[in-house]
């Protein structure tokens, strides 16, 4: 997971108005440290979902899984099960660079 924080923070450097949220089912000090020292640390949030209610809401019971929300809070991207975790930031980067999220196709 710490490696993924680094990959997502590099994406944040390329897309400066983005915010990365990492949701865990238990607090992990090593991941918290990675989030606070990431390149996009001011725009990186760590949340704990002990009951997994948020995970159920977004059908994210297998983790990690990437989602992109647009400016209105609508889902613009869901990481398909066939996409390896390390490739999700690449797909999201293409989406963010090629399309305004407000106009993104959520069925991607």
Secondary structure, 3 states (H helix, E strand, C coil): CHHHHHHHHHHHHHCCCCCEEEEECCCCHHHHHHHHHCCCHHHEEEEECCCCHHHHHCCCCCCCCCEEECCCCCEEEECCCCCCHHHHHHHHHHHHHHCCHHHCCCCC
